Amino acid sequence: MDWNIEKLNQAVKQFQEKSSVDAEFRKLALENPSSAVKQLTGLEIPEGFKLQVVDNAGAHLTVVLPD
């Protein structure tokens, strides 16, 4: 099974939903996002793909700077 845009969008939604209600998953997502994705979807993140997870808890605004 490979990634496509539909699977990516679905995974992001599931990732956000699960991390908002499951403290253990949230911790894993922050410490090892690739493992969290694998646990959630059963899929490996493609080699060379960088995933960064930021905890927005308590923030009024999170700004992502461009590359």
Secondary structure in CASP SS format (residue, H / E / C, confidence):
PFRMAT SS
TARGET T0000
AUTHOR 0000-0000-0000
METHOD secondary structure of the structure
MODEL  1
M C 1.00
D C 1.00
W C 1.00
N C 1.00
I H 1.00
E H 1.00
K H 1.00
L H 1.00
N H 1.00
Q H 1.00
A H 1.00
V H 1.00
K H 1.00
Q H 1.00
F H 1.00
Q H 1.00
E H 1.00
K H 1.00
S H 1.00
S H 1.00
V H 1.00
D C 1.00
A H 1.00
E H 1.00
F H 1.00
R H 1.00
K H 1.00
L H 1.00
A H 1.00
L H 1.00
E H 1.00
N C 1.00
P H 1.00
S H 1.00
S H 1.00
A H 1.00
V H 1.00
K H 1.00
Q H 1.00
L H 1.00
T H 1.00
G C 1.00
L C 1.00
E C 1.00
I C 1.00
P C 1.00
E C 1.00
G C 1.00
F C 1.00
K C 1.00
L C 1.00
Q C 1.00
V C 1.00
V C 1.00
D C 1.00
N C 1.00
A C 1.00
G C 1.00
A C 1.00
H C 1.00
L C 1.00
T C 1.00
V C 1.00
V C 1.00
L C 1.00
P C 1.00
D C 1.00
END
